[in-house]
């Protein structure tokens, strides 16, 4: 189980007159990461380097710095601090003294790591989906169980023979909900996890 940010975070670092400002946020999708980049990047700055990690998806950019000296160290900082679903943007204003490749890696990676180390964290809850099919007469028992297990209704269809319901809930509660529904309805609810559904 990894963590994400509980709130947006920022951190400032100065290295040989170059100023670095890190902005980091929790994001659930690549589009949200790129929207955050567009929001916090300063077009007047020398470079706006960034990286995000969302599960198996990741991207990074050196934004004109020598290849491998900015984006990859920022991504390494996200992974090194045990984060997922996080984007970090490090904006640099050049101060007139070249830092060299090693200095850039330390500055970008170090600024991002320090920002994330100091940031408020929260455990990332992994969610899964569950499809239920049941006769009308047990609807009350099913609906009563949803709040108890933190399930969110995604879709509900009423058919001639009963109801189909699609839920999203914390993955570690799926089996408990199935067992509860089996007992509460005398095994009249059919539960199915969508095949190949990526847990988020």
C-alpha positions as CSV (number, residue, x, y, z in Angstrom):
1,X,0.0,0.0,0.0
2,X,1.5,3.3,-1.0
3,X,0.6,6.9,-0.1
4,X,-0.5,10.0,-1.9
5,X,-0.5,13.6,-0.9
6,X,-3.2,14.7,1.6
7,X,-2.9,18.3,0.2
8,X,-0.9,20.3,-2.3
9,X,2.7,20.9,-1.2
10,X,5.4,23.4,-2.2
11,X,9.1,23.8,-1.3
12,X,11.8,26.3,-2.3
13,X,15.5,25.6,-2.7
14,X,18.4,27.9,-3.8
15,X,21.6,26.4,-5.3
16,X,24.4,28.7,-6.5
17,X,21.9,31.6,-7.1
18,X,19.5,29.3,-9.1
19,X,16.1,29.2,-7.4
20,X,14.0,26.1,-7.5
21,X,10.4,25.9,-6.5
22,X,8.6,22.6,-6.2
23,X,4.8,22.2,-6.5
24,X,3.3,18.8,-5.9
25,X,-0.2,17.5,-5.8
26,X,-2.3,14.3,-5.7
27,X,-3.7,13.3,-9.1
28,X,-5.8,10.3,-10.2
29,X,-5.2,10.6,-14.0
30,X,-2.6,11.8,-16.5
31,X,-4.9,14.5,-17.7
32,X,-5.1,15.9,-14.1
33,X,-1.3,15.8,-13.9
34,X,-0.9,17.8,-17.1
35,X,-3.6,20.3,-16.0
36,X,-1.7,20.8,-12.7
37,X,1.5,21.4,-14.7
38,X,-0.2,24.0,-16.9
39,X,-1.5,25.7,-13.7
40,X,1.7,26.0,-11.7
41,X,4.4,26.2,-14.5
42,X,5.9,29.7,-14.8
43,X,6.4,30.7,-18.5
44,X,8.9,33.3,-17.4
45,X,11.1,30.8,-15.6
46,X,14.1,29.1,-17.2
47,X,12.8,25.6,-16.9
48,X,9.6,23.8,-15.7
49,X,10.6,20.2,-15.2
50,X,8.1,17.6,-14.0
51,X,7.2,14.0,-13.4
52,X,4.2,12.0,-12.4
53,X,3.5,8.5,-11.2
54,X,0.0,7.1,-11.4
55,X,0.2,3.3,-10.8
56,X,2.1,1.8,-13.7
57,X,1.8,5.0,-15.7
58,X,4.5,7.6,-15.5
59,X,5.9,10.5,-17.5
60,X,8.6,13.1,-17.0
61,X,10.2,16.0,-18.8
62,X,13.6,17.7,-18.6
63,X,12.1,20.8,-20.3
64,X,15.3,21.8,-22.0
65,X,17.7,20.7,-19.2
66,X,20.4,18.1,-20.3
67,X,18.7,14.7,-20.8
68,X,18.2,12.8,-17.5
69,X,19.2,15.6,-15.2
70,X,15.7,16.8,-14.1
71,X,12.6,14.8,-15.0
72,X,14.0,11.3,-14.1
73,X,15.4,12.5,-10.7
74,X,12.0,14.0,-9.9
75,X,10.3,10.7,-10.7
76,X,12.9,8.9,-8.6
77,X,12.0,11.2,-5.7
78,X,8.3,10.4,-6.0
79,X,9.1,6.7,-6.1
80,X,11.7,6.9,-3.4
81,X,9.3,8.6,-1.0
82,X,6.7,5.8,-1.6
83,X,4.1,7.9,-3.4
84,X,1.6,7.0,-6.0
85,X,-0.9,9.2,-7.9
86,X,1.4,12.2,-7.5
87,X,2.7,14.9,-9.8
88,X,5.7,17.2,-9.0
89,X,6.7,20.3,-11.0
90,X,10.1,21.8,-10.3
91,X,10.5,25.4,-11.7
92,X,14.0,26.8,-12.0
93,X,15.2,30.4,-12.4
94,X,18.8,30.3,-13.6
95,X,21.1,32.2,-11.4
96,X,24.1,32.6,-13.7
97,X,26.3,29.8,-12.4
98,X,26.2,26.4,-14.2
99,X,25.5,23.5,-11.9
100,X,26.8,20.7,-14.2
101,X,24.9,17.4,-14.8
102,X,25.5,16.0,-11.3
103,X,24.5,19.3,-9.6
104,X,21.3,19.4,-11.6
105,X,20.4,15.9,-10.7
106,X,21.0,16.7,-7.0
107,X,19.1,20.0,-7.2
108,X,16.0,18.7,-9.0
109,X,15.8,15.3,-7.3
110,X,16.7,16.8,-3.9
111,X,14.2,19.6,-4.1
112,X,11.4,17.2,-5.1
113,X,12.4,14.7,-2.4
114,X,12.5,17.3,0.3
115,X,9.1,18.7,-0.7
116,X,7.5,15.2,-0.7
117,X,9.2,14.3,2.6
118,X,7.7,17.3,4.4
119,X,4.3,17.1,2.7
120,X,1.2,15.7,4.5
121,X,0.6,12.1,3.4
122,X,-2.4,9.9,3.3
123,X,-2.8,6.2,2.6
124,X,-3.9,5.5,-0.9
125,X,-7.1,3.4,-0.8
126,X,-7.3,0.9,-3.6
127,X,-10.8,0.6,-5.0
128,X,-12.5,-2.2,-7.0
129,X,-15.8,-2.7,-8.7
130,X,-18.5,-5.2,-8.1
131,X,-21.7,-6.0,-10.1
132,X,-24.7,-7.3,-8.1
133,X,-27.8,-9.0,-9.5
134,X,-30.8,-9.6,-7.1
135,X,-34.5,-9.9,-6.9
136,X,-36.6,-6.8,-6.0
137,X,-37.6,-8.2,-2.5
138,X,-34.0,-8.0,-1.2
139,X,-33.4,-4.4,-2.4
140,X,-33.7,-3.0,1.2
141,X,-31.1,-5.4,2.6
142,X,-28.7,-4.6,-0.3
143,X,-29.0,-0.8,0.0
144,X,-28.6,-1.0,3.8
145,X,-25.3,-2.8,3.3
146,X,-23.8,-0.2,0.8
147,X,-23.2,2.6,3.4
148,X,-21.9,0.1,5.9
149,X,-19.1,-1.0,3.5
150,X,-18.3,2.4,1.9
151,X,-19.7,1.3,-1.5
152,X,-20.6,4.0,-4.1
153,X,-23.3,3.3,-6.6
154,X,-22.1,3.6,-10.2
155,X,-25.2,2.3,-12.0
156,X,-28.5,0.7,-11.2
157,X,-30.8,-1.0,-13.7
158,X,-34.3,-2.3,-13.0
159,X,-35.2,-5.3,-15.1
160,X,-38.3,-7.5,-15.2
161,X,-36.6,-10.2,-13.1
162,X,-34.8,-7.9,-10.6
163,X,-32.1,-5.3,-10.2
164,X,-28.5,-5.0,-11.4
165,X,-26.2,-2.7,-9.5
166,X,-22.6,-1.7,-10.2
167,X,-20.6,-0.5,-7.2
168,X,-17.2,0.9,-6.5
169,X,-15.8,0.3,-3.0
170,X,-12.4,-0.2,-1.2
171,X,-11.0,-3.4,-2.6
172,X,-10.2,-4.8,0.9
173,X,-14.0,-4.7,1.7
174,X,-15.3,-6.6,-1.4
175,X,-15.2,-10.0,0.2
176,X,-16.7,-8.8,3.4
177,X,-19.6,-7.2,1.5
178,X,-20.2,-10.4,-0.5
179,X,-20.3,-12.5,2.7
180,X,-22.7,-10.0,4.4
181,X,-25.0,-10.0,1.4
182,X,-25.0,-13.8,1.2
183,X,-26.0,-14.0,4.9
184,X,-28.5,-11.0,4.9
185,X,-30.4,-12.2,1.8
186,X,-30.1,-16.0,2.2
187,X,-27.7,-16.1,-0.8
188,X,-30.1,-14.4,-3.2
189,X,-27.5,-11.8,-4.5
190,X,-25.2,-12.8,-7.3
191,X,-21.8,-10.9,-7.1
192,X,-19.4,-10.6,-9.9
193,X,-16.2,-8.5,-10.2
194,X,-15.8,-7.1,-13.8
195,X,-13.1,-9.1,-15.6
196,X,-9.8,-7.3,-16.0
197,X,-11.1,-4.2,-14.1
198,X,-8.1,-2.1,-13.1
199,X,-8.2,-1.4,-9.4
200,X,-7.8,2.3,-8.7
